[in-house]
Each structure stands twice: as C-alpha cells, then as structure tokens.
Amino acid sequence: MKKNISFPYVERDVSWMYFNRRVLQEACKENVPLLERLSFLGIYSNNLDEFFRVRVASQNRIIEWAGKQNVKEAKVAKSVVRQIAKLNSVYLKDYEAAISGVYDALRKENICLISDREVTEDQLEFIREYYADRLDGLIVPIWFSAVKHLDYESDQSIYLAVRSTRKGASGNTVYDYSYFELPVQSCGRFVRLPDKDGKSYIMYLDDVVRCSMPRIFAGSGCDSFESYAFKFTRDAEMEIDDNQRSGIIQKVSKGLKNRKKGEPLRVVYDGNMPQDLLRRVLGKLDLGRNDAVVEGGRYQNHKDLMKFPDCGRADLKYPPMPQIRTCPESIIGSVMQQDRFLHVPYHSFSYFLGLLHEAAVDRNVKSIKITLYRLAKDSRVIKALASAARNGKKVVAVVELLARFDEESNMVWAQKLQDAGVKVIFGVEGLKVHSKVVHIGMKKGADIACVSTGNFHEGNARAYTDCIMMTASKRIADEVDTLFDFIEKPYLPVRFKELLVSPNDMKKKFVSLIDAEIKNHKAGKPAYIKVKINHITEPVMVEKLYQAAAAGVPVDLLVRGNCSLSTKKLPEKQHLKICGIIDRYLEHSRIFIFAAGGAEKVFIGSADWMPRNLDNRIEVVAPVYDPTLKIEMKRIVDYGLRDVCQGRIVDGSGENLPWQSDDPLPCGSQKALYEYYKSTGYGK
C-alpha cells in the first residue's frame, strides 16, 4: 500500500488504460497493414478482458472488504474504478469506430465480412451444409427459467441470448428466453464462405448460427428468433488455501477450480438487446454495485480478430522478417571464448535451444539448473532438460506454479520433468520466482550462466523482444549458481555482490545507482540514466527518478506499459522524458544504463520497477561486462529513444502524442534493429 505520497503519481491501473489506448491508436494508423490493424484490435480486446479479470477485480475486492484500517486505500480504489469506467466508455466508442473503419477498408480490398442479413441463397445453402458437418450437436440452448445463476459458464466464451416466440394455447404470442455458448473452441470465430467474382466472403460464427436458428430450436415450437451476443468476465484471483495439509500441486489444483467459479464483475452486451431479455441476462449474473455493465456492439470478444482469416493476402500483413540464425560448431565453445547475446525475435531462439541441447549430451557438463516461469505448448526446453537428466546430468528446474493463467500447464510440465529424473523445485512460499536464469556446471573449465529478460518460451521468442546474455564470467556464473541455493533454502543468509536480486537488495542497489548519478552531476562528472522497462509504479523508484531529474540528471525512459510518472507539468529545465513504443513485436526487454561518472554501468534482467517485482518476487538483474555487449544493449535503448515512427509521449495525461527526437531514425526502431542485425550478422 502506498503511503503519504507527496509527488505526482499516476495510479497503476489508470496508466494501464493509457497503455492499452496506445494499442488502439496503432490499430487506427492507416500506414499499418489492414490485417495487422485487425490483430491490434484483437490484442486490445484481449488485454482489456484480462485487465478486468485481474486488476479491476482486485480494486473491487479492496472496496468490498474495506475496514477501518484501510479506508484511504478503499477511497483510492473507488476513484480508480470510476476513472477506468469513464476511460473505457470513451475508448469503446473509438474501438467500435476503428473496427467499422477496418472492415470498410477490407471490403475495398475485396474481403467482405457479411452478416446473416446479407447472405445469398447460394451462401445460405453452404451454411446449411456447414451446420450439418460442423455445428450439429454442438449447440444446445438453455432456458433462462431453468437456471438460478450462470455458475458453470466460462468467461472465456461468447454467448447468444435468444428471445423466441411461439403460439400459446389460446393463439396468443408467447415469448421464450434462452441462451447458449458459441462453439468457438471447436469451429473458430470466423467462417470463410466460397469466393465469388474475385471476392472473399467471411462471416462471424455468430451470424452463421443466427442463420441456423430453426434447426437449433427444432422441437421447441418456436417460429421466430432474435439473438444478441453477450460475454462476461469473472474475478480471476486464485485463492490458495494455506491451511490445507496437502502439497503445493493439490493447493494450486483446488485454486484453479475455484477460479472458474469466480464472481462475475463485468458484462458486455449488444446494445440492441431488448430490455426484457437483458434483465434475464443480468439477473443470472448477480452483479454487484461496483461491477461494470457495458453496452457494446453486435459482436463481443474481439480477441478473435487476432485469428482473422488472411484470405491469402500477404500484402495486407507486415512484410516478413525472417529470424537471423547461426550454427557454430559448438555453442558452449563460443560462449567460453566470449560473452554472447541473443535479441529475439530478431535472432533465432534456436541458438539458446542449441546451448541446452549441447549441454544435454556434452560429457564435460555435470549439471544444468534453470528457472521456468512460462513454457511453450510443445516445449523444446523441457525436452532438452529431460534428455540431460536421462544422460546422467544433475538437472534442477525451478517451476513457478503460480504463473498467472499458466498454472495448469506448469503442473503438467513439472510432472513430466520429475518423471524424467529432473529435480523440480516449486519456488518459494510467498514469493513468485520470476527470474529467468540458467546455470551450466562443467567438470573442467568455466561454468556458463544465462540471464534473460524474458521467458524461455519458443512462442514468446517469436513475438516478444527479449535479450539473453550467455557468459562464462566466473563472478556472474558463481552467483547464478548461488541463486539456486537461495531459492531452495531462502532463509539462509546470502549476499550477492554482482547480481541485483530481489527481494534481498535490488531496490536498495537501484536507489544507490540513482543517488550516485545525482552526486556525480553535482560534481561535474558525466551523469545520466537510461532505462528500457515494461512498468514503473514502485513509489520509491518513481520519487528517485523525480529527484534525479530535479537535480539536473538527464533521465530518458522507454516504458511499454504502466507508468506512474507524470511529466506534463515539470519545469522545462528538468530532463525527464518517457517514450512508449507499440509495434509489430511486444517490447519486453529490461535494460538499465547509468553513466557512473564515465565508467558506464549496464544491466539486464527480469525485473520491472513495481512493488511486486522489487518486494514480492525473486528477480535477477545482472551487470553486462563485455564491452561489445554493452554497446549492443545501449544501441537497443538508443534506437528506441530515436523512434518517432512508433513512439508515443508518456506523460501521465493519456494523450499519447507522437514521440519527438533531435536525431530521429528513418523508420521504426524494431525495423532499424532488424536491418542492423541482418547487416552485421549475429553480434557478439
């Protein structure tokens, strides 16, 4: 809880709304390819769903359980929820307009999204056959009168609420009310109809189903149908019962089951839904006074736009950027010679996989230790670790079972690792293990350590920008090895000289680095702070950055998401500038640069500057010592600060105006970095 903040501070969840608006703004840019604009609209919708499931749910919980001890906190939460509702209402109108605009532009490109009101007889015949082949038996209506609450329905689904009519015994018209889930998991959200006259035709599954109502309600006696979409969001907080005398896996399993029955806290519905039908929908959801009821358009759950059919139109997508690959004879040997780095997705993640595979068979390797937070569906990392264990290596995997929304998957992977002979550690009670590190122990010669800014996840490595440093530096490798001892026995006293480790002393060391810049500036020595990070909300760090800027230290930040700093009303003489970049890849790497009086210090790692990262998680940030790697890390930050194509000004106002630079790049920073890597090879 934040106490007695006397400096400008933007609440975390309000700043997140500003971030998501930047995603929406990207979807509105006419120079972004049309199908990519649709994808951004899907990302915006998916982000918003998760935001309500997690963050808004947390704010509501604070309000509902407010007592005498946290009246101030509840007051802040109420204010935040009101601001979110207001912003969401404004952004929703922009969102609906953006979708309509992109659909109109697609039609001009002969990609036509049609509704059930526009189908021809030929298309209707195709739909009848499609229903018989794919949908028959998947849709079974439930009468509203037959259920008390929507307790078992998933908030990952879309529902159609139906008002149907039939003739009563006396010949009068009788209304019936029902609902059913759209089978998106089985059939996808979009159905491509046969092309005609050089045009591609696509329908929402919603409308395909609307064309099929007589078959769905066969035997009900109903003869006319109106259907309207709705979706809802549940509280995604997972309660872990620490009083259980069962193991952590059993506790998490029970928590997952409880999450699926979380309280509904937001519903979005078709604004044309008749009031009598809407009353039945809302009545079954049992919403509280702080929950959101949002009037939307005809179609809900736009996250499916990320999978919109491309109709073979590669010209309406980003031009390909094939990953840069290299195949040295020995990756272990190359790291022994000099520190190496990967910057995915520009560089191929296969280089890191190759390191693990080589370690699994190298007779000189005695052990592999790794932290795992999120893993790909068909993880090659897991296969390499399992093979290493079967080859007699000592393999230790720290698996974080409380990685939100990946808990179930991680339990499955943990079991597979244990079956292969891997020693699995389920983190530290009360602390999520969010660090991304590997230690490879050698029988002879130097050990190897890897420090990453992102997960060891093949899928993420194709969509997120992350850096992986691989080094044989003894001072770093030894401390990474010690970290695993600390995770296994967190209550033993341990000091890290090289690594910045939370919750031990990372915050303290970052504060010390900022204080050193202030001191150096006053002494006339080189002083500046440059940081690339996902989120900054930790009050101590926010205050220290204000202090540095007020003292005259130039502070330049690249912040993708939450940012609690407000720079709009700072004096002009204070150099505190913040840029947020939204582009084809999700900016995810964390890089910290301090002038240090001329002896520049560069760090990379997994930690954002948030209370959870600095106080409640095990995070690792490591120094970059290799001169070549330092140059490359600085290049990444420098290119971001020169990105006037994709950058937006983050100043706490939510305006998200275009970024400005005295030395602008001719293109976006992501494209510029890719072209640089392609021209120079893999880098060091």
N, C-alpha and C positions, 0 to 999 in steps of 0.2 A: 504494500500500500504506500502511495506517495504522501509525504507529509511536508507541510509548510513550504511549498514551492513558491519562491518569490520572483521567478524569472519566467519569461514567455514559454508556455508549454502546451503543445497541441496533443490532445488525448489520442492515444494509440489507435483506437477504433475509428475515430474521425479521420485521422491521417490515412488509414487504410482505405476509406471510401474515396479519398482523393487519388490514391494509387490506382484503384480499380477504374476510376474515371479515365486515367491515362490509357488504360487498355481500351476503353470505349472510344477514346479520341483516335487511337490508332486504327480502329475499325472504320472510322469516318473519313480517313485520308484517301483521297482519290488516287494518289500515286501508289497505294498499296494494292497488289493484285486482288481481284474480286473474291476469289475463293479463300484467300488469306484473310480478307476482311470478315468473311463469314466465320472463319476459325477464331478470330479475335472476339467476335460476338459470342461464340460458344464459350470461350475462356472467361469472358466477363460474367456470363450467367453461372458457370460452374464455380467461379471464385465467390460469387455472391451467396450461392447456396451453402458452401462450406463456411463462409463467414457467419451466416445466421445460425448454422448448426453449432458452431463453436463459440465465437466471440459474443454475439448478441445473446446467446443462451447464458453465457457467463455473467453478462451485465444484468440480465433479468433475475438470475439467481441471487446476485448481490442485493437487488431491490427487494425481492421477496423475503429474504432472510435477514433483512436489516434489523439490527437491535440497537440498544442504547450505545454500544461500543463502536458502532460503525455507521452512525447517522451521516457523517460527512461523506463517507465513501458511497453510501446509497444515493445521496444527493447528486454526486458526480455521475454515478451510473444512470440516473434518471435523465440528466442533462444530455449524456452521450446518446442514450437510446432515442431521445427526441431529435437530436441532430441527425442521427442515422436515418430516422424515418423521413425527415424533411429532405435530406440529400437523395435518398432512394426514390422519393416521389419525383423529384426533378430529373434525376438521371434516367428513370424509367421512361419518361416521355422521349428523351433523347435516344434511348435504346430502341424503342419501338420505331421511331423515325429512321434510325440507322438501318434496321432490318428491312423496312419497307424500301428504303433507297437502294440497298444492295440487291434486293430481289428485282426491282425495276431495272437495274443495270444489267443483271444476269439475263433478263428477258431480251434485252437489246443484243446480247451475245448468243441468242437462240437457246438459252437454258431457261425453260419455263416451269416455274413452280405453280401448279394449278390446284384448285380446291375441288371439293365434291360438287360444287355448283357449276363447274366449268367442264366437266367430263363429257366427251362424245360417246355415242353408243358403242363404238369400237373399243374405247378405253374402258367403258363400263363392263364390257364382256371380258376384257383382260382382268379387271378387278374381281369379277366373279370367279374366274379360274384361279386367281391368286389366293382368294379366300379359301377355296376348296383345298388348294395344295398346301398353304402355309398357315392359315389362321384358324381353320375349323377345329374347334375343341379347345382353343387357347383362351377364348373369351367367354366367361360365364358371369352374367350380371348378378349383382346382389341388391336386394330390395332394401332401401334405407330403413323401412319399418321393421326389418328383421334383425338389425344390429343396434347395440347400445352405443358403442364408440368405434372409431376406426383404430382399434388397438393393434391389429396384426398387419396392417397395411404398411408397406415400406415407403419411406420418404425419398427413396431413390427413383420412384416410379411416377408416371403421369396417369391421371385418372380422367375418365369421361363421366360426368354426371348427366343422367338422361331423364328427361320428362317425356313420358309416352302417354298416349290416350287410347282408350277403348270404350266400347259401348257398354253402359251399365244394364242391369236387368230391366229397367224401365225405359231404356232407349236413350238415357241421358249420357253425356260425355263424362268419363271418369279419368282423372289423372293418376298415373303411377310414377313413382320416383325410384331410380336405381343408380348404381354406379358400377364401373368395372375398371380394372387396370389394363392399360395398353401393353401388349406383349413386346415391348421394345427390345428386351434382352434376347428374345428368340428371333425377331424379324428385323431389327434395326428401326430407326425412326423414319427413314425415307424409303419410298418405293419408286424405283425407276420404271416408268411405263415405256412401251415401244416408241422409238423415234419415228418422226413423221415429217416429211417435207424439209429435211435438214435441221429439224429442231429436236432437242431433247426435252422430255417431259418427266417431271418428278412430282410426287405427292407426299405430303406428310402421311404417316401411318394413321394419324387421327382421322384424316379425310377418307382414306381407304376404308377404315372401319365405319365411318358415317354412311358410306355407300352400301354397307353390308348389314344395316340395322335389321331389316326384315328377317334375315337368316339368324342373326344373333338372338332375336326375341321370338323365334318360332315357337308356337305353342302357348305364348303368353296372352294371346287375344288382342294384343296391341296393334294399332294400324297406322299410327303416325309417331314420329320421334323428333325430339330436339336434344342435341347433346352439346355440352360445354366442358372445356378442359379445366382441371384444377390440379394443383400439387401443393404439398405442404412440407414443412421442414421440422424435424424433431430436434430436441436437445441432444447433442452428440457427446456430452460429457460421460465418461465411463467411470462409474463408481467401483472402486476396488475395496473389497471388504477385508480390512487388515485384521479383523477379529477371527477370520476363518483359520482353522488349523491345517489348511491344505497348502499345497505348493503354489508357486507363483503362476504356473500354467493354469491350474484349476481356478485360481482367482481371476486371471485375465479372461478365461473362457466364460465364467459367470458374468463378468463385467460386460462382455460383448453381447451376451443375451439380453442383459438389462438395457443396453444402449438401444437395441432395436425397438424397445418399448418406451423410449424417451418421450417426454411430454411434447406435443406439438406447440410450436411457438411462432409459426409464420405460415400463412396460406396465401397463395396467388391464384386468382380465378379469372375466368373470362368475364370481362365487364358487361357483356350482353346476357349473362346468366339471369333468368327470371328470379325475382325475389323469393318466391315460394321454394324454388329449388336451392337457392343459395342458403336459405335458412336451414335446410336439412343438412347441407354440407357442413356449415359452421357448427351446427348443433352436435354433430357427431365427432367434432374435433376438440370440443371442450377447451377453447382458448381462454387465456387469462386476459386481464385488462391491459397488461403491458405487451401482449403479443401483437404481431403485425398482420393485418388483413389488407392485402394489396390487390387493387383492381388492375388486371393486366389485359393482354390481347387474347386473340383466339387460340394461340398456341403457347404452351408452357414448356419449361425445361429446355431452354435453348442451348444447353451444353452439347446437345446432339449435333449442333451446327459444326462442331469440330470434325464430324464424320460425314459431312455433306458429300454426296457423290460428285466426283470431279468430271464425269462425263467425257473422260479422255482429253480434257482441256488443260494440258500442262502450261499453256500460255497464260492461264489465269491464276498461276501459282508462282511462288518465288522461283527464280532460276536455281537449278541445283548447285550445291556447294559440297562436292564430294570430299569426305574426310581425308586428311593427309595421313598417309601410312608410311611406316618404315619397318624394316625387318633386319635388325642387326643380328649377327651370328649368335651373340649372347647378350641378352638384355642385362643380366646380372653383371657381366663383364663390363658393359658400357657404363653402368652406374658406378662400378668400382673405380673406373678411370676418372669420371667427373659427374657432378650432380646433373640430373636430367629433370625435365618438366614436361608435362602434357597440359595443353589448354584445350579441353574438349568443349564443344564438339568439332572445333577446327581440326584438332589432331584426333586420331582414332584411339578409342578406349582399348583397342586390341593390344596396344603397347603395354598397358598395365596388366591386362589378362595374360599376356605373354610372360610377364615377370612372375606372376603366380604359377603359371604352368611350368615354367622353367624351374622354379623353386620346388615344385612338387616332385620333380624327377632328379634334380641335381644331388648327387651323393654327398656333396660338401655342405648342403643345407641340413641343419638339425632341427629347426623349429620355424613355425610361422604363427604369428599372432595378429589378429585383426579385429577391428570393431565394425559391427554391421548394424546399420540403422534402418535402411530400406534396401530391398533387393528386387531385381527384375523377376518377371514371372518365370522365365526359364534361365535361371542364373548360372552363368558360366563360372562366376566367382565361387559359388558353392561346389560346383563340380571339381574345380581345381583344389579346393581345400579338402574335399573328401578323398581325392586321389592322393594328396600328400599324406593324409593320415594312413591310408592303406599302404603307402610306401614306407611306413615306419617313422615318419616325421612326427614330432610333437606339435600338434596343431591346437591352438586355443582361439575360440571365436567368442567375442562378447556380443551377444544378440540382445538388442533392446526390444523387449516385448511390448513396451508402451509407446511405440512409434505410431502416432495417431492415424487411424484407418488402415494401418498395415499390421495390426496386432495379430490377426488370424493367420496371415501369410507368414509372419515371422515365427509363429509357433510351429508351423509345418516345417519350415526350413531348419529350425533348431532340432527337431526330431530327426530329420534326415542327417544332419551333421553328427548327432550323437550316435546314430546307427552306423555311421562310417568310422567311428572311433575318435571323433573330434571332441575335445573338452569344451563344453559350452558353458559360458558364464552369463547369467541373466542380469547383468548390470548391477546397480547399487540401489538398495531400497531408499526411496525418497529422492533419488537423483537420476534423471534420464542420462544415458551415455550417448551424447550427440557427436562426440569427436569422431573424426574419420582418419584413422591411422593404421599402419601395418608395420610389424617388425619381423624381419627375416634373420634368424640367427644362423651363423656359419660355424662349422667345425674349425676351419682355418681361415684366417683373414678377417677383414672388417665385416661387421653386420650391416644390414641395409634397413633404412626406415623410409616409409612413405607417409607424407602428410597431405591430406586433401581438403579442399574447401567444400566438397560435395560427396554424396553417397557413392559407394562402389556398386553402381547400378547401371547396367548397359543401356536401359531405356532413357534414364536421366542424362546419360552421357551423350545422347543424340539430340537433346532438347535444351539442356542447361549449360551455361558457360561456367566451367569449374577448372581449377588448377590443381594438379597433383605434382608435388615435389618428391623426387626419389633421390636419396642421398646415402652415401656411406660414411658421412661425417660421424666420427665416434661420439662427439659430445651430444649430437642430436639422437643418434641411434640408441645410445645408452639410456637416455632419459625417456625415450618412447618405450623401451623395454621396462623401465621402472614404472611407467604409467600403468601397464597391465597389472603389475603387483599392487599398485594403488587401487585399481578398480576391484581387484579380487579381495583386497583387505584395506578398505577405505579409512579405517580408523587407526591405522599405523601412521606415525608421524613421517612425513616425507617432504623434502624441499626440492623444487625444480629450479635449476639455475638458468637453463637455456630456454625451456618451454614456458609459455604462459598457460597455466592450467586453472580452469575454474572447477569448483567454487573456491579453490585454495587462495590464489592471489592474482588472478588475471586482471580483475578490476583495478586492484591496487597498482599493478605494474603499468597498465594503460594510463592511469591518472599520473603516475610518476613520469611517463614519457611525455605527456602533455605539459606537465609542470616544467620539465626540462626545456621544452620549446619556448615557454614564456620567459624562463630565466635566460636562455641563450639570446632571445630577441632583445631583451633589456641590455645584455652585454655586447650587443652589436654583432653577434655571431649569426651565421645562417640559421634561419628558423622557418619552418612551415610544417603543415600537417596535411596529408592527402590520404583519404580513406575511400575504399570501394567496399560497400557493405550492403546487406539486404535491409536491415532495420536498425534504427536508432531511437530508443524510447527510454533507456535507463536514465533516470533523473540526474544521477551524479555525472554521467558522461555528457549529458546534454548541457549541464551547468559548466563543466570544464571546457567544452568547446566554445561556449559563450565567453568564458573568461579569457581563453586564448585569443579569440578574435578581438576582444576589448583591449587586450594588452598589445595588439598590433601584429600578432602572428597570422599570416595568411592561412586560412582554412578552406580547403576545397574538398567537397564530399560528393561521391556518387552513391546515391541511396535509392534502391529499387522500390521498396515498399513503405512500411511505416516509418514516419519521421516526425518526431515531436518538437523539432526546432522550428522556430518562426523567425524568418529573416526580413520580412517585408518592411518592418519599421526600425531596423537597425540603422545607426548612423552610417553615412556613406563611407567614412574612413575605415570602418570595420570590414575586413575582407572575410566574409563567411558566405560561401556560395555552395548551393546544393543542386545537383543535376540528377534527374530520374530518367532512365532510358528504358523504353519499351521497343522491342524489335522482334525479329523472327525467332531468336532464342531467348530463353528466360535468363536474365542476368543473375548470377548466383554466387560468383566467387567473392571471397573476402580478402582484401589486400590492405595493409596498413603501412604507411610510409611517413617517417619522421626525419627531419633534416639533421637533427642531433649535432648541431654546431659544425656541420661539414662532414662528419663521419656518418653518413646517411644510414638509417636503420630501416629494414624492410621485413615485414612479417606476413605470413599467410596462415589461414586456419578456418575452423568451422564456426566460429562464434560471431553472432551479431551483438550489438550493444543494446541488449534488452535485459530486464531483470531475470527472466527465466534462464538466459544463457550465461549470465555472469554470476548468478547466485544459486540456481537450482538445477544445473546440468553439469556434467563433466564434459568440458570443451577443451580443445587444444589449439593454440596458435604457436607457430614455430618461426624462428628467425630464418631468413634467407641469407646465406653467407656467400654462396658462389657469385662472383661479380657478373657473370653472364646472365644468370637467373634474375639477379636484382634488376638488371637493365630491362629484361623482358616483363617483369612484374610492373615496373614503372611505366613501360610502354602501354600496358593494358589500361592503367589508370589515366595516363596522358591522353590516349585516344578517346576515352570516354568523356573527358573534360573538354575535348575539342569537337564533340559530336553535336552539331547544330541541326542535323537532319532528323535524328530520333530523340534527342534530349529535350527534356522539359524542365522549367524552373520549379523547384520545390521550395516554396517559401512559407508554407503554413496557411496559405489562403485558399488552396484548392483550385486556383485559376489554371495552373499547369501551362503557363505561357511558353513559347518556344525558347530553347536554350540559346545563349549567345556566347561567342568566343572571339578573342582577338586573333586567334590563329586557327580558323575552322578547317576541319577535314573536308575534302571534296565529296565525301559520301558518309554513310553511317559508320560508326566505329566498328561494328561487327563485320561489315564487308571489308573495311580497311585492314582489320587484323587478319582476316582470311587471306586477302591478297598478299599481305606481308609474309605470312607463314608459307604460302604457296611459292613465293619467290625465293625464300631463304631456306626452305626445307623444314626439318623438324625443330630447329632450335636446339639449344643445349638442355 
